[in-house]
Protein backbone atom coordinates (compact mmCIF):
# COMPACT_ATOMS: atom_id res chain seq x y z
CA UNK A 1 0.00 0.00 0.00
CA UNK A 2 2.86 2.41 0.77
CA UNK A 3 6.54 1.77 -0.04
CA UNK A 4 9.30 3.41 1.94
CA UNK A 5 10.47 5.41 -1.08
CA UNK A 6 9.63 5.97 -4.74
CA UNK A 7 11.48 7.45 -7.67
CA UNK A 8 11.31 11.15 -8.50
CA UNK A 9 12.90 10.64 -11.92
CA UNK A 10 11.25 11.25 -15.28
CA UNK A 11 12.45 11.79 -18.85
CA UNK A 12 14.75 14.62 -17.77
CA UNK A 13 16.90 12.32 -15.63
CA UNK A 14 16.99 9.65 -18.34
CA UNK A 15 18.11 12.28 -20.87
CA UNK A 16 20.80 13.51 -18.46
CA UNK A 17 22.13 9.98 -18.05
CA UNK A 18 22.18 9.44 -21.80
CA UNK A 19 24.06 12.69 -22.33
CA UNK A 20 26.88 11.43 -20.13
CA UNK A 21 26.79 7.95 -21.66
CA UNK A 22 26.99 9.42 -25.16
CA UNK A 23 30.03 11.49 -24.11
CA UNK A 24 31.98 8.36 -23.21
CA UNK A 25 33.41 10.11 -20.12
CA UNK A 26 31.85 8.64 -17.00
CA UNK A 27 34.22 9.64 -14.18
CA UNK A 28 33.90 12.88 -12.23
CA UNK A 29 33.83 15.84 -14.59
CA UNK A 30 31.94 18.91 -15.72
CA UNK A 31 28.49 17.79 -14.58
CA UNK A 32 29.66 17.14 -11.03
CA UNK A 33 31.30 20.57 -10.99
CA UNK A 34 28.13 22.24 -12.26
CA UNK A 35 25.97 20.41 -9.72
CA UNK A 36 28.30 21.44 -6.88
CA UNK A 37 27.99 25.10 -7.83
CA UNK A 38 24.22 24.94 -8.18
CA UNK A 39 23.80 23.01 -4.93
CA UNK A 40 25.90 25.51 -2.96
CA UNK A 41 23.83 28.34 -4.39
CA UNK A 42 20.60 26.54 -3.52
CA UNK A 43 21.44 25.97 0.16
CA UNK A 44 23.24 29.30 0.52
CA UNK A 45 26.89 28.38 1.08
CA UNK A 46 30.08 29.35 -0.73
CA UNK A 47 31.30 25.85 -1.48
CA UNK A 48 30.00 22.35 -2.11
CA UNK A 49 31.92 19.11 -2.68
CA UNK A 50 30.12 16.11 -4.17
CA UNK A 51 31.13 12.59 -3.11
CA UNK A 52 29.88 9.08 -3.72
CA UNK A 53 27.55 8.87 -0.66
CA UNK A 54 26.29 10.71 2.39
CA UNK A 55 28.45 8.37 4.46
CA UNK A 56 31.50 9.53 2.52
CA UNK A 57 30.40 13.12 3.07
CA UNK A 58 30.58 12.57 6.84
CA UNK A 59 33.96 10.90 6.50
CA UNK A 60 35.38 13.69 4.34
CA UNK A 61 34.12 16.48 6.56
CA UNK A 62 35.52 14.95 9.75
CA UNK A 63 38.81 13.96 8.09
CA UNK A 64 39.39 17.44 6.68
CA UNK A 65 39.28 19.00 10.15
CA UNK A 66 42.44 17.09 11.09
CA UNK A 67 44.47 18.91 8.43
CA UNK A 68 43.56 22.54 9.08
CA UNK A 69 46.60 24.71 9.72
CA UNK A 70 45.09 26.34 12.79
CA UNK A 71 43.39 24.48 15.63
CA UNK A 72 42.88 21.11 13.89
CA UNK A 73 41.02 18.28 15.54
CA UNK A 74 43.25 15.76 17.31
CA UNK A 75 42.87 12.14 18.34
CA UNK A 76 41.20 11.96 21.73
CA UNK A 77 39.18 15.17 21.30
CA UNK A 78 35.66 14.89 22.68
CA UNK A 79 32.73 15.15 20.27
CA UNK A 80 29.11 15.26 21.43
CA UNK A 81 26.57 13.35 19.34
CA UNK A 82 22.88 12.47 19.63
CA UNK A 83 22.30 8.86 20.65
CA UNK A 84 19.87 8.32 17.76
CA UNK A 85 21.28 8.50 14.25
CA UNK A 86 22.62 6.37 11.41
CA UNK A 87 25.95 4.58 12.08
CA UNK A 88 27.91 6.67 9.61
CA UNK A 89 27.45 9.70 11.85
CA UNK A 90 29.64 7.91 14.38
CA UNK A 91 32.05 5.80 12.34
CA UNK A 92 34.30 8.61 11.06
CA UNK A 93 34.67 9.86 14.65
CA UNK A 94 35.79 6.39 15.74
CA UNK A 95 38.04 5.96 12.71
CA UNK A 96 39.87 9.20 13.50
CA UNK A 97 40.30 8.35 17.19
CA UNK A 98 37.88 10.91 18.59
CA UNK A 99 36.16 10.47 21.93
CA UNK A 100 32.43 10.01 21.30
CA UNK A 101 30.00 11.23 23.95
CA UNK A 102 26.41 10.12 23.42
CA UNK A 103 23.69 12.57 24.48
CA UNK A 104 20.01 11.69 24.83
CA UNK A 105 17.45 12.95 22.32
CA UNK A 106 14.27 14.94 22.75
CA UNK A 107 11.12 12.82 22.96
CA UNK A 108 9.17 15.21 20.72
CA UNK A 109 11.58 16.52 18.07
CA UNK A 110 13.67 13.30 18.02
CA UNK A 111 16.78 15.49 17.74
CA UNK A 112 19.48 15.98 20.37
CA UNK A 113 18.05 17.09 23.72
CA UNK A 114 19.37 20.62 24.13
CA UNK A 115 19.03 20.65 27.92
CA UNK A 116 20.99 17.39 28.13
CA UNK A 117 23.51 18.82 25.68
CA UNK A 118 24.04 21.77 28.00
CA UNK A 119 24.89 19.42 30.86
CA UNK A 120 27.08 17.20 28.67
CA UNK A 121 29.47 19.93 27.56
CA UNK A 122 32.78 19.68 29.41
CA UNK A 123 36.16 21.37 29.33
CA UNK A 124 37.24 18.57 26.96
CA UNK A 125 34.47 19.14 24.41
CA UNK A 126 35.91 20.18 21.04
CA UNK A 127 32.93 19.67 18.77
CA UNK A 128 29.24 18.83 18.39
CA UNK A 129 28.22 16.63 15.48
CA UNK A 130 24.55 17.55 15.32
CA UNK A 131 22.01 15.49 13.37
CA UNK A 132 18.80 16.78 11.81
CA UNK A 133 16.66 13.65 12.07
CA UNK A 134 13.97 12.59 9.58
CA UNK A 135 13.75 16.01 7.94
CA UNK A 136 13.59 18.00 11.17
CA UNK A 137 16.07 20.80 11.93
CA UNK A 138 17.68 21.23 15.35
CA UNK A 139 17.03 24.60 16.99
CA UNK A 140 20.48 26.02 16.32
CA UNK A 141 19.64 29.37 17.89
CA UNK A 142 19.27 27.62 21.24
CA UNK A 143 22.28 25.36 20.62
CA UNK A 144 24.55 28.31 19.82
CA UNK A 145 23.37 30.18 22.91
CA UNK A 146 24.28 27.10 24.98
CA UNK A 147 27.75 26.93 23.43
CA UNK A 148 28.26 30.66 23.86
CA UNK A 149 31.80 31.88 23.30
CA UNK A 150 33.44 28.50 23.99
CA UNK A 151 35.74 27.16 21.29
CA UNK A 152 33.45 24.30 20.24
CA UNK A 153 33.08 23.40 16.58
CA UNK A 154 29.63 22.66 15.18
CA UNK A 155 28.98 20.48 12.17
CA UNK A 156 25.76 18.96 10.86
CA UNK A 157 24.73 15.58 9.53
CA UNK A 158 21.87 16.76 7.34
CA UNK A 159 21.67 13.62 5.21
CA UNK A 160 17.96 13.08 5.98
CA UNK A 161 16.89 16.70 5.98
CA UNK A 162 17.65 18.43 2.68
CA UNK A 163 15.17 21.29 2.26
CA UNK A 164 14.46 21.78 5.97
CA UNK A 165 14.99 25.28 7.31
CA UNK A 166 15.03 27.37 10.45
CA UNK A 167 14.08 31.05 10.22
CA UNK A 168 14.66 30.91 6.48
CA UNK A 169 18.14 29.38 6.71
CA UNK A 170 18.69 25.95 5.18
CA UNK A 171 19.49 23.05 7.51
CA UNK A 172 23.05 21.91 6.99
CA UNK A 173 24.42 25.47 6.85
CA UNK A 174 24.57 26.36 10.56
CA UNK A 175 27.93 24.75 11.29
CA UNK A 176 31.46 24.65 9.90
CA UNK A 177 30.30 22.03 7.44
CA UNK A 178 27.07 20.22 6.61
CA UNK A 179 26.55 16.87 4.92
CA UNK A 180 23.80 15.63 2.62
CA UNK A 181 22.79 12.36 0.98
CA UNK A 182 21.32 11.86 -2.47
CA UNK A 183 20.69 8.14 -2.09
CA UNK A 184 17.54 6.72 -3.68
CA UNK A 185 15.31 7.01 -0.62
CA UNK A 186 16.27 10.62 0.17
CA UNK A 187 14.78 13.89 -1.01
CA UNK A 188 16.73 13.90 -4.26
CA UNK A 189 18.34 10.87 -5.86
CA UNK A 190 21.55 10.62 -7.89
CA UNK A 191 21.60 6.80 -7.49
CA UNK A 192 24.37 6.95 -4.89
CA UNK A 193 25.77 10.30 -3.83
CA UNK A 194 26.36 12.89 -1.16
CA UNK A 195 27.66 16.41 -0.63
CA UNK A 196 29.54 18.49 1.91
CA UNK A 197 28.94 22.23 2.09
CA UNK A 198 31.02 24.87 3.85
CA UNK A 199 31.84 28.57 3.84
CA UNK A 200 35.43 27.86 4.91
CA UNK A 201 37.81 28.12 1.93
CA UNK A 202 40.63 26.17 3.58
CA UNK A 203 38.30 23.32 4.50
CA UNK A 204 36.97 23.34 0.94
CA UNK A 205 40.44 23.00 -0.53
CA UNK A 206 41.38 20.24 1.89
CA UNK A 207 38.26 18.30 0.90
CA UNK A 208 38.96 18.77 -2.83
CA UNK A 209 42.33 17.13 -2.31
CA UNK A 210 41.26 14.39 0.11
CA UNK A 211 38.30 13.39 -2.07
CA UNK A 212 40.80 12.38 -4.79
CA UNK A 213 43.62 10.45 -3.10
CA UNK A 214 45.08 13.57 -1.46
CA UNK A 215 46.56 14.81 -4.72
CA UNK A 216 46.91 18.37 -5.96
CA UNK A 217 45.29 17.93 -9.36
CA UNK A 218 41.88 19.36 -8.47
CA UNK A 219 43.20 22.25 -6.37
CA UNK A 220 43.21 25.75 -7.83
CA UNK A 221 46.60 27.31 -8.48
CA UNK A 222 46.17 29.57 -5.46
CA UNK A 223 44.98 27.40 -2.60
CA UNK A 224 45.26 27.00 1.16
CA UNK A 225 46.75 23.49 1.16
CA UNK A 226 50.07 23.74 -0.68
CA UNK A 227 52.17 25.63 -3.20
CA UNK A 228 51.12 24.26 -6.55
CA UNK A 229 53.71 24.15 -9.30
CA UNK A 230 53.35 25.11 -12.94
CA UNK A 231 54.28 21.67 -14.28
CA UNK A 232 50.90 20.03 -14.90
CA UNK A 233 52.57 16.67 -15.60
CA UNK A 234 54.19 16.60 -12.16
CA UNK A 235 51.12 18.00 -10.41
CA UNK A 236 48.85 15.33 -11.89
CA UNK A 237 50.27 12.78 -9.44
CA UNK A 238 51.61 14.78 -6.50
CA UNK A 239 50.13 13.80 -3.15
CA UNK A 240 50.00 16.19 -0.21
CA UNK A 241 47.30 14.77 2.11
CA UNK A 242 46.34 11.21 3.15
CA UNK A 243 43.10 11.03 1.19
CA UNK A 244 40.62 8.59 -0.34
CA UNK A 245 38.81 7.95 -3.58
CA UNK A 246 35.36 9.32 -2.74
CA UNK A 247 34.62 10.72 -6.19
CA UNK A 248 31.14 10.41 -7.72
CA UNK A 249 30.41 9.52 -11.33
CA UNK A 250 29.60 12.33 -13.72
CA UNK A 251 26.24 10.61 -14.27
CA UNK A 252 25.44 11.36 -10.62
CA UNK A 253 26.29 15.00 -11.15
CA UNK A 254 24.07 15.20 -14.22
CA UNK A 255 21.23 13.61 -12.27
CA UNK A 256 21.75 16.06 -9.43
CA UNK A 257 21.35 19.04 -11.75
CA UNK A 258 17.92 17.79 -12.84
CA UNK A 259 16.84 16.70 -9.36
CA UNK A 260 17.74 20.06 -7.85
CA UNK A 261 15.29 21.74 -10.22
CA UNK A 262 12.54 19.57 -8.74
CA UNK A 263 13.56 19.91 -5.10
CA UNK A 264 11.21 22.82 -4.22
CA UNK A 265 8.18 20.89 -5.51
CA UNK A 266 9.41 17.66 -3.87
CA UNK A 267 9.67 19.36 -0.48
CA UNK A 268 6.35 21.16 -0.99
CA UNK A 269 4.63 17.85 -1.72
CA UNK A 270 6.11 16.25 1.38
CA UNK A 271 4.96 19.19 3.52
CA UNK A 272 1.42 18.91 2.18
CA UNK A 273 1.38 15.24 3.16
CA UNK A 274 2.75 16.20 6.57
CA UNK A 275 -0.23 18.48 7.20
CA UNK A 276 -2.54 15.51 6.72
CA UNK A 277 -0.27 13.28 8.81
CA UNK A 278 -0.29 15.73 11.71
CA UNK A 279 -4.08 16.11 11.55
CA UNK A 280 -4.81 12.37 11.30
CA UNK A 281 -2.17 10.84 13.58
CA UNK A 282 -2.05 13.68 16.08
CA UNK A 283 -5.56 12.69 17.11
CA UNK A 284 -4.83 9.00 17.85
CA UNK A 285 -4.67 8.28 21.61
CA UNK A 286 -1.57 6.43 22.72
CA UNK A 287 0.52 7.62 19.78
CA UNK A 288 2.93 10.54 19.65
CA UNK A 289 4.37 12.02 16.47
CA UNK A 290 7.49 14.04 15.71
CA UNK A 291 7.15 17.73 16.54
CA UNK A 292 8.43 20.13 13.92
CA UNK A 293 11.19 22.69 14.51
CA UNK A 294 11.25 25.46 11.93
CA UNK A 295 10.09 23.99 8.63
CA UNK A 296 10.73 20.26 8.34
CA UNK A 297 11.24 18.62 4.97
CA UNK A 298 9.56 15.49 6.40
CA UNK A 299 11.80 12.61 5.36
CA UNK A 300 9.33 10.18 6.93
CA UNK A 301 6.61 9.90 9.57
CA UNK A 302 7.64 8.69 13.01
CA UNK A 303 5.25 7.15 15.53
CA UNK A 304 6.02 6.37 19.18
CA UNK A 305 3.59 4.13 21.07
CA UNK A 306 2.79 4.59 24.74
CA UNK A 307 2.11 0.87 25.00
CA UNK A 308 5.79 0.10 24.45
CA UNK A 309 7.53 -2.59 22.47
CA UNK A 310 4.66 -5.09 22.36
CA UNK A 311 2.31 -2.55 20.83
CA UNK A 312 4.99 -1.28 18.44
CA UNK A 313 5.76 -4.80 17.25
CA UNK A 314 2.06 -5.58 16.71
CA UNK A 315 1.60 -2.40 14.69
CA UNK A 316 4.73 -3.07 12.61
CA UNK A 317 3.51 -6.58 11.82
CA UNK A 318 0.02 -5.34 10.92
CA UNK A 319 1.39 -2.64 8.63
CA UNK A 320 3.75 -5.11 6.96
CA UNK A 321 0.77 -7.37 6.27
CA UNK A 322 -0.92 -4.40 4.58
CA UNK A 323 2.22 -3.81 2.47
CA UNK A 324 3.27 -0.67 4.30
CA UNK A 325 7.06 -0.48 4.63
CA UNK A 326 8.18 0.40 8.16
CA UNK A 327 11.57 0.88 9.78
CA UNK A 328 12.98 1.57 13.24
CA UNK A 329 13.47 5.26 13.97
CA UNK A 330 16.78 5.47 12.10
CA UNK A 331 19.06 3.14 14.15
CA UNK A 332 17.39 3.72 17.50
CA UNK A 333 19.68 4.13 20.50
CA UNK A 334 22.97 3.48 18.76
CA UNK A 335 24.86 3.05 22.03
CA UNK A 336 23.05 -0.29 22.46
CA UNK A 337 24.81 -1.78 19.42
CA UNK A 338 27.76 -4.15 19.99
CA UNK A 339 29.89 -2.14 17.56
CA UNK A 340 30.38 0.59 20.17
CA UNK A 341 32.70 -1.79 22.03
CA UNK A 342 35.29 -0.65 19.48
CA UNK A 343 34.67 3.03 20.24
CA UNK A 344 36.29 5.32 22.75
CA UNK A 345 32.98 6.54 24.09
CA UNK A 346 31.06 7.86 27.05
CA UNK A 347 27.36 8.26 27.80
CA UNK A 348 26.23 11.60 29.19
CA UNK A 349 23.69 10.69 31.87
CA UNK A 350 20.80 8.45 30.85
CA UNK A 351 19.57 7.72 27.33
CA UNK A 352 15.95 7.31 28.38
CA UNK A 353 14.33 8.86 25.33
CA UNK A 354 16.68 7.10 22.93
CA UNK A 355 15.66 3.81 24.56
CA UNK A 356 12.00 4.74 24.13
CA UNK A 357 12.46 5.42 20.44
CA UNK A 358 14.28 2.09 20.05
CA UNK A 359 11.67 0.04 21.85
CA UNK A 360 8.44 1.88 21.10
CA UNK A 361 8.96 3.69 17.80
CA UNK A 362 8.83 3.17 14.05
CA UNK A 363 8.55 5.30 10.96
CA UNK A 364 7.04 4.90 7.52
CA UNK A 365 7.79 6.73 4.30
CA UNK A 366 6.68 10.09 2.99
CA UNK A 367 6.54 10.95 -0.70
CA UNK A 368 6.44 13.87 -3.10
CA UNK A 369 2.95 12.97 -4.34
CA UNK A 370 -0.35 13.05 -2.36
CA UNK A 371 -0.85 10.12 0.03
CA UNK A 372 -3.88 11.27 2.04
CA UNK A 373 -5.84 8.07 1.33
CA UNK A 374 -2.90 5.92 2.36
CA UNK A 375 -2.49 7.92 5.58
CA UNK A 376 -6.15 7.37 6.44
CA UNK A 377 -5.84 3.62 5.85
CA UNK A 378 -2.62 3.38 7.86
CA UNK A 379 -4.24 5.28 10.73
CA UNK A 380 -7.11 2.79 10.76
CA UNK A 381 -4.66 -0.11 10.95
CA UNK A 382 -2.82 1.60 13.82
CA UNK A 383 -6.01 2.35 15.78
CA UNK A 384 -7.45 -1.13 15.35
CA UNK A 385 -4.16 -2.76 16.33
CA UNK A 386 -3.73 -0.62 19.44
CA UNK A 387 -7.28 -1.32 20.54
CA UNK A 388 -6.84 -5.01 19.81
C-alpha positions as CSV (number, residue, x, y, z in Angstrom):
1,X,0.0,0.0,0.0
2,X,2.9,2.4,0.8
3,X,6.5,1.8,0.0
4,X,9.3,3.4,1.9
5,X,10.5,5.4,-1.1
6,X,9.6,6.0,-4.7
7,X,11.5,7.4,-7.7
8,X,11.3,11.2,-8.5
9,X,12.9,10.6,-11.9
10,X,11.3,11.3,-15.3
11,X,12.4,11.8,-18.8
12,X,14.8,14.6,-17.8
13,X,16.9,12.3,-15.6
14,X,17.0,9.7,-18.3
15,X,18.1,12.3,-20.9
16,X,20.8,13.5,-18.5
17,X,22.1,10.0,-18.1
18,X,22.2,9.4,-21.8
19,X,24.1,12.7,-22.3
20,X,26.9,11.4,-20.1
21,X,26.8,8.0,-21.7
22,X,27.0,9.4,-25.2
23,X,30.0,11.5,-24.1
24,X,32.0,8.4,-23.2
25,X,33.4,10.1,-20.1
26,X,31.9,8.6,-17.0
27,X,34.2,9.6,-14.2
28,X,33.9,12.9,-12.2
29,X,33.8,15.8,-14.6
30,X,31.9,18.9,-15.7
31,X,28.5,17.8,-14.6
32,X,29.7,17.1,-11.0
33,X,31.3,20.6,-11.0
34,X,28.1,22.2,-12.3
35,X,26.0,20.4,-9.7
36,X,28.3,21.4,-6.9
37,X,28.0,25.1,-7.8
38,X,24.2,24.9,-8.2
39,X,23.8,23.0,-4.9
40,X,25.9,25.5,-3.0
41,X,23.8,28.3,-4.4
42,X,20.6,26.5,-3.5
43,X,21.4,26.0,0.2
44,X,23.2,29.3,0.5
45,X,26.9,28.4,1.1
46,X,30.1,29.4,-0.7
47,X,31.3,25.8,-1.5
48,X,30.0,22.4,-2.1
49,X,31.9,19.1,-2.7
50,X,30.1,16.1,-4.2
51,X,31.1,12.6,-3.1
52,X,29.9,9.1,-3.7
53,X,27.6,8.9,-0.7
54,X,26.3,10.7,2.4
55,X,28.4,8.4,4.5
56,X,31.5,9.5,2.5
57,X,30.4,13.1,3.1
58,X,30.6,12.6,6.8
59,X,34.0,10.9,6.5
60,X,35.4,13.7,4.3
61,X,34.1,16.5,6.6
62,X,35.5,15.0,9.7
63,X,38.8,14.0,8.1
64,X,39.4,17.4,6.7
65,X,39.3,19.0,10.2
66,X,42.4,17.1,11.1
67,X,44.5,18.9,8.4
68,X,43.6,22.5,9.1
69,X,46.6,24.7,9.7
70,X,45.1,26.3,12.8
71,X,43.4,24.5,15.6
72,X,42.9,21.1,13.9
73,X,41.0,18.3,15.5
74,X,43.3,15.8,17.3
75,X,42.9,12.1,18.3
76,X,41.2,12.0,21.7
77,X,39.2,15.2,21.3
78,X,35.7,14.9,22.7
79,X,32.7,15.2,20.3
80,X,29.1,15.3,21.4
81,X,26.6,13.4,19.3
82,X,22.9,12.5,19.6
83,X,22.3,8.9,20.6
84,X,19.9,8.3,17.8
85,X,21.3,8.5,14.3
86,X,22.6,6.4,11.4
87,X,25.9,4.6,12.1
88,X,27.9,6.7,9.6
89,X,27.4,9.7,11.9
90,X,29.6,7.9,14.4
91,X,32.0,5.8,12.3
92,X,34.3,8.6,11.1
93,X,34.7,9.9,14.6
94,X,35.8,6.4,15.7
95,X,38.0,6.0,12.7
96,X,39.9,9.2,13.5
97,X,40.3,8.3,17.2
98,X,37.9,10.9,18.6
99,X,36.2,10.5,21.9
100,X,32.4,10.0,21.3
101,X,30.0,11.2,24.0
102,X,26.4,10.1,23.4
103,X,23.7,12.6,24.5
104,X,20.0,11.7,24.8
105,X,17.5,12.9,22.3
106,X,14.3,14.9,22.7
107,X,11.1,12.8,23.0
108,X,9.2,15.2,20.7
109,X,11.6,16.5,18.1
110,X,13.7,13.3,18.0
111,X,16.8,15.5,17.7
112,X,19.5,16.0,20.4
113,X,18.1,17.1,23.7
114,X,19.4,20.6,24.1
115,X,19.0,20.7,27.9
116,X,21.0,17.4,28.1
117,X,23.5,18.8,25.7
118,X,24.0,21.8,28.0
119,X,24.9,19.4,30.9
120,X,27.1,17.2,28.7
121,X,29.5,19.9,27.6
122,X,32.8,19.7,29.4
123,X,36.2,21.4,29.3
124,X,37.2,18.6,27.0
125,X,34.5,19.1,24.4
126,X,35.9,20.2,21.0
127,X,32.9,19.7,18.8
128,X,29.2,18.8,18.4
129,X,28.2,16.6,15.5
130,X,24.6,17.5,15.3
131,X,22.0,15.5,13.4
132,X,18.8,16.8,11.8
133,X,16.7,13.7,12.1
134,X,14.0,12.6,9.6
135,X,13.7,16.0,7.9
136,X,13.6,18.0,11.2
137,X,16.1,20.8,11.9
138,X,17.7,21.2,15.3
139,X,17.0,24.6,17.0
140,X,20.5,26.0,16.3
141,X,19.6,29.4,17.9
142,X,19.3,27.6,21.2
143,X,22.3,25.4,20.6
144,X,24.5,28.3,19.8
145,X,23.4,30.2,22.9
146,X,24.3,27.1,25.0
147,X,27.8,26.9,23.4
148,X,28.3,30.7,23.9
149,X,31.8,31.9,23.3
150,X,33.4,28.5,24.0
151,X,35.7,27.2,21.3
152,X,33.5,24.3,20.2
153,X,33.1,23.4,16.6
154,X,29.6,22.7,15.2
155,X,29.0,20.5,12.2
156,X,25.8,19.0,10.9
157,X,24.7,15.6,9.5
158,X,21.9,16.8,7.3
159,X,21.7,13.6,5.2
160,X,18.0,13.1,6.0
161,X,16.9,16.7,6.0
162,X,17.6,18.4,2.7
163,X,15.2,21.3,2.3
164,X,14.5,21.8,6.0
165,X,15.0,25.3,7.3
166,X,15.0,27.4,10.5
167,X,14.1,31.1,10.2
168,X,14.7,30.9,6.5
169,X,18.1,29.4,6.7
170,X,18.7,26.0,5.2
171,X,19.5,23.1,7.5
172,X,23.1,21.9,7.0
173,X,24.4,25.5,6.9
174,X,24.6,26.4,10.6
175,X,27.9,24.8,11.3
176,X,31.5,24.7,9.9
177,X,30.3,22.0,7.4
178,X,27.1,20.2,6.6
179,X,26.5,16.9,4.9
180,X,23.8,15.6,2.6
181,X,22.8,12.4,1.0
182,X,21.3,11.9,-2.5
183,X,20.7,8.1,-2.1
184,X,17.5,6.7,-3.7
185,X,15.3,7.0,-0.6
186,X,16.3,10.6,0.2
187,X,14.8,13.9,-1.0
188,X,16.7,13.9,-4.3
189,X,18.3,10.9,-5.9
190,X,21.5,10.6,-7.9
191,X,21.6,6.8,-7.5
192,X,24.4,7.0,-4.9
193,X,25.8,10.3,-3.8
194,X,26.4,12.9,-1.2
195,X,27.7,16.4,-0.6
196,X,29.5,18.5,1.9
197,X,28.9,22.2,2.1
198,X,31.0,24.9,3.9
199,X,31.8,28.6,3.8
200,X,35.4,27.9,4.9
201,X,37.8,28.1,1.9
202,X,40.6,26.2,3.6
203,X,38.3,23.3,4.5
204,X,37.0,23.3,0.9
205,X,40.4,23.0,-0.5
206,X,41.4,20.2,1.9
207,X,38.3,18.3,0.9
208,X,39.0,18.8,-2.8
209,X,42.3,17.1,-2.3
210,X,41.3,14.4,0.1
211,X,38.3,13.4,-2.1
212,X,40.8,12.4,-4.8
213,X,43.6,10.5,-3.1
214,X,45.1,13.6,-1.5
215,X,46.6,14.8,-4.7
216,X,46.9,18.4,-6.0
217,X,45.3,17.9,-9.4
218,X,41.9,19.4,-8.5
219,X,43.2,22.2,-6.4
220,X,43.2,25.7,-7.8
221,X,46.6,27.3,-8.5
222,X,46.2,29.6,-5.5
223,X,45.0,27.4,-2.6
224,X,45.3,27.0,1.2
225,X,46.7,23.5,1.2
226,X,50.1,23.7,-0.7
227,X,52.2,25.6,-3.2
228,X,51.1,24.3,-6.6
229,X,53.7,24.2,-9.3
230,X,53.3,25.1,-12.9
231,X,54.3,21.7,-14.3
232,X,50.9,20.0,-14.9
233,X,52.6,16.7,-15.6
234,X,54.2,16.6,-12.2
235,X,51.1,18.0,-10.4
236,X,48.9,15.3,-11.9
237,X,50.3,12.8,-9.4
238,X,51.6,14.8,-6.5
239,X,50.1,13.8,-3.2
240,X,50.0,16.2,-0.2
241,X,47.3,14.8,2.1
242,X,46.3,11.2,3.1
243,X,43.1,11.0,1.2
244,X,40.6,8.6,-0.3
245,X,38.8,8.0,-3.6
246,X,35.4,9.3,-2.7
247,X,34.6,10.7,-6.2
248,X,31.1,10.4,-7.7
249,X,30.4,9.5,-11.3
250,X,29.6,12.3,-13.7
251,X,26.2,10.6,-14.3
252,X,25.4,11.4,-10.6
253,X,26.3,15.0,-11.1
254,X,24.1,15.2,-14.2
255,X,21.2,13.6,-12.3
256,X,21.7,16.1,-9.4
257,X,21.4,19.0,-11.8
258,X,17.9,17.8,-12.8
259,X,16.8,16.7,-9.4
260,X,17.7,20.1,-7.8
261,X,15.3,21.7,-10.2
262,X,12.5,19.6,-8.7
263,X,13.6,19.9,-5.1
264,X,11.2,22.8,-4.2
265,X,8.2,20.9,-5.5
266,X,9.4,17.7,-3.9
267,X,9.7,19.4,-0.5
268,X,6.4,21.2,-1.0
269,X,4.6,17.8,-1.7
270,X,6.1,16.3,1.4
271,X,5.0,19.2,3.5
272,X,1.4,18.9,2.2
273,X,1.4,15.2,3.2
274,X,2.7,16.2,6.6
275,X,-0.2,18.5,7.2
276,X,-2.5,15.5,6.7
277,X,-0.3,13.3,8.8
278,X,-0.3,15.7,11.7
279,X,-4.1,16.1,11.6
280,X,-4.8,12.4,11.3
281,X,-2.2,10.8,13.6
282,X,-2.1,13.7,16.1
283,X,-5.6,12.7,17.1
284,X,-4.8,9.0,17.8
285,X,-4.7,8.3,21.6
286,X,-1.6,6.4,22.7
287,X,0.5,7.6,19.8
288,X,2.9,10.5,19.6
289,X,4.4,12.0,16.5
290,X,7.5,14.0,15.7
291,X,7.1,17.7,16.5
292,X,8.4,20.1,13.9
293,X,11.2,22.7,14.5
294,X,11.3,25.5,11.9
295,X,10.1,24.0,8.6
296,X,10.7,20.3,8.3
297,X,11.2,18.6,5.0
298,X,9.6,15.5,6.4
299,X,11.8,12.6,5.4
300,X,9.3,10.2,6.9
301,X,6.6,9.9,9.6
302,X,7.6,8.7,13.0
303,X,5.3,7.1,15.5
304,X,6.0,6.4,19.2
305,X,3.6,4.1,21.1
306,X,2.8,4.6,24.7
307,X,2.1,0.9,25.0
308,X,5.8,0.1,24.4
309,X,7.5,-2.6,22.5
310,X,4.7,-5.1,22.4
311,X,2.3,-2.6,20.8
312,X,5.0,-1.3,18.4
313,X,5.8,-4.8,17.3
314,X,2.1,-5.6,16.7
315,X,1.6,-2.4,14.7
316,X,4.7,-3.1,12.6
317,X,3.5,-6.6,11.8
318,X,0.0,-5.3,10.9
319,X,1.4,-2.6,8.6
320,X,3.7,-5.1,7.0
321,X,0.8,-7.4,6.3
322,X,-0.9,-4.4,4.6
323,X,2.2,-3.8,2.5
324,X,3.3,-0.7,4.3
325,X,7.1,-0.5,4.6
326,X,8.2,0.4,8.2
327,X,11.6,0.9,9.8
328,X,13.0,1.6,13.2
329,X,13.5,5.3,14.0
330,X,16.8,5.5,12.1
331,X,19.1,3.1,14.1
332,X,17.4,3.7,17.5
333,X,19.7,4.1,20.5
334,X,23.0,3.5,18.8
335,X,24.9,3.0,22.0
336,X,23.1,-0.3,22.5
337,X,24.8,-1.8,19.4
338,X,27.8,-4.1,20.0
339,X,29.9,-2.1,17.6
340,X,30.4,0.6,20.2
341,X,32.7,-1.8,22.0
342,X,35.3,-0.7,19.5
343,X,34.7,3.0,20.2
344,X,36.3,5.3,22.8
345,X,33.0,6.5,24.1
346,X,31.1,7.9,27.1
347,X,27.4,8.3,27.8
348,X,26.2,11.6,29.2
349,X,23.7,10.7,31.9
350,X,20.8,8.4,30.9
351,X,19.6,7.7,27.3
352,X,15.9,7.3,28.4
353,X,14.3,8.9,25.3
354,X,16.7,7.1,22.9
355,X,15.7,3.8,24.6
356,X,12.0,4.7,24.1
357,X,12.5,5.4,20.4
358,X,14.3,2.1,20.1
359,X,11.7,0.0,21.9
360,X,8.4,1.9,21.1
361,X,9.0,3.7,17.8
362,X,8.8,3.2,14.1
363,X,8.5,5.3,11.0
364,X,7.0,4.9,7.5
365,X,7.8,6.7,4.3
366,X,6.7,10.1,3.0
367,X,6.5,10.9,-0.7
368,X,6.4,13.9,-3.1
369,X,2.9,13.0,-4.3
370,X,-0.4,13.1,-2.4
371,X,-0.8,10.1,0.0
372,X,-3.9,11.3,2.0
373,X,-5.8,8.1,1.3
374,X,-2.9,5.9,2.4
375,X,-2.5,7.9,5.6
376,X,-6.2,7.4,6.4
377,X,-5.8,3.6,5.9
378,X,-2.6,3.4,7.9
379,X,-4.2,5.3,10.7
380,X,-7.1,2.8,10.8
381,X,-4.7,-0.1,11.0
382,X,-2.8,1.6,13.8
383,X,-6.0,2.3,15.8
384,X,-7.5,-1.1,15.4
385,X,-4.2,-2.8,16.3
386,X,-3.7,-0.6,19.4
387,X,-7.3,-1.3,20.5
388,X,-6.8,-5.0,19.8
